[in-house]
Amino acid sequence: MNPLELKVKELFFADVGTADNYEDRFDADLFAEFELTAPIQFKAKFVRVKEGIALNIDSIQTKMKVTCVRCQKSISWPLKIEGDEEWFYWEKGHEPEKSEEEIMFVEMRNWSVNLREPIREEILLALPIAPRCAKKCIEFKEAEEPETKPLGEKLRNSLANPRRSSKIHPR
């Protein structure tokens, strides 16, 4: 059985508003597209709603290997994701603005939901844009800017010392 597949049959037959807390630890290998270096700690609440099941993600925690944008060294980056909600629907037609590929459904043949896609999406959204080492990283020397005079001072100097061209004769 897929460790990311969760049976929800009892929740299906429960009253609307019934909630189940869920906590698990998943192997990093289940998400091979990311360079995860620690297991995924997952905490959530499943709530029975009229249209299906709402998944309220409390937290997702793991670590991943990323490359520092400054020194190009490999570093361990902690990911801590909190507070999101996903929906698993019983049937089609609840979100007409989304395509079928974007909507998650309860697998009615075996009364289960697959947590892979919601966890994968949350990790993707939490990826660092430009990861950097802490203070250990080699700093690039910033180019020194040439000394500039304020605009007002330049204007005063140009009015006080007008340049005259020898080719142009004043009339």
N, C-alpha and C positions, 0 to 999 in steps of 0.2 A: 504494500500500500504506500501511496505517496505521503510523506510526512507533512506536506503542506495542505493536504486535503482533510477537511474537518467535517464530521457527520453532524447534521443539523435537524434530524428527523424529530427529535423531542421538541425542539424549539418551533418547528413548523406547526405542530399540533397544540402549542401553548397559546395562551391569550395574547392579544396585541399588547405590547408594553413589557412583556416578560423579558428579562435580561439574564445573560450568563456571562460571568467573567471568565477570561481565558488567558492563560500565561503559558508560554512554551519557549524552548531554546532550539534553534535550527542550526544545522551544520552550514558553515560558510560555503561548502562545495555545492550546495543547492542553487547558488547564484554565481555560477562560474564566469558570467560576463563581467563581474566586478572582481577586483583583487582584494577580497575580504580576508582579513588575517585573524578574525575572532568569530566565534559563533554569534548568531543573531538572537538577542534577547527580545521577545515579543510579548507585549501586554495589550489586551484589548477587551472590549465588551461587545457581545452580540445581543442585539435587541430585536425582538419580533415586532415587525411593523406590518401594516395592512398589505403593502405591495411585495413584501419579502423579508429580508433580514438586513438590518443596518449594522455595519461593522464600525464601531467607534475605537479607533486606534489610540491607546493611551501613550505607548512608547515603543520605539524600535531602537535598539542600541547594538552597535558593532564597531569594529575598527577596519579600516581599509588601507591598502598601500597606495600612496600617490607620489607624484614627483614634484619636488619644489620647483616653482617657476623661475627662481633666481639662480640656484646653484645646481639644479638638476639631480639632486640626491633623492633617493627613495626615502620617504618618511611614513610613519604610521599616523593615520588621521582618524580621530574618534568621530563617529556619527551618532548623534542623538536626535531622534525625530520624535516629536510629540504632537498629539492632538490633530487627528484628521478623521474623516468619515467617508466610508465607501458603502455602496448599496449593492446587494445581490437580489435581483428580482426573480419572482416566480415565473413570470411570463413577459413576452415582448410588449412594447407599446407604452412604457412608462416615461421614457425620455425621448420624445420624437426628434429633438435637436441633435442627438448623438447617433452615430452609426452603430450597427450591431457589434462591431469589433470593440467599441469603447465601453459597452455595457457588460456588466458581469451578471451571470445568472446562477441560480441554485441548480445544481445537477440533480434533476428529479429522479433519474434512474437509481441512484444510490444515495439520495438525500444528503448531498455534500456541497461544500463550497471550497474552492481552491484559493488559498491565501497567497500563492506565488505572485500573481499580477499586482495586487494592492501593495505588497511589500516591495516588489521590484520598482513600482512607480514612486514610492516614497523614497527609496534609496536614490533613484535617479534625480529627484527634485532636491535632494540634500547634498548632492555632489558639490565639492568646492569648485568655484570658478577658477581661482588662481591660488592654489595652496602654496604656502611658504613655511619654511622652517621658522622656529621661534627666533631668538636672538643669535643662535648658533650660525645662521646662514651668512655666507659671504655677501657683503653689501656691494652693490655696484656704486662706483663713484659717480656722483651726479656731475654732469657737465657744468662748469662754472659759467655763469652768465656774465657777459661783459658789463662793466660799470656803466650805468646809464644815468643821464640827468633827467629830472622831472620835466615834463612837457612845458610847463610855465617858464622854467629857467631857459630852456632852449629857445623859446619864443622871444623872451627878453633879450637874449644875446643876439639873435638874428635881427631884431629891430634896432638895437644899439649899434651894430656893426654891419650895415648893409654891404653886400658885395657888389662891386661894380665891374662890369665886363668892359674890356677895352674895345670890343666890337660894337657895343651899343652906345650911342651918344645921347645924352639927355637933351631934350628940346627946350 
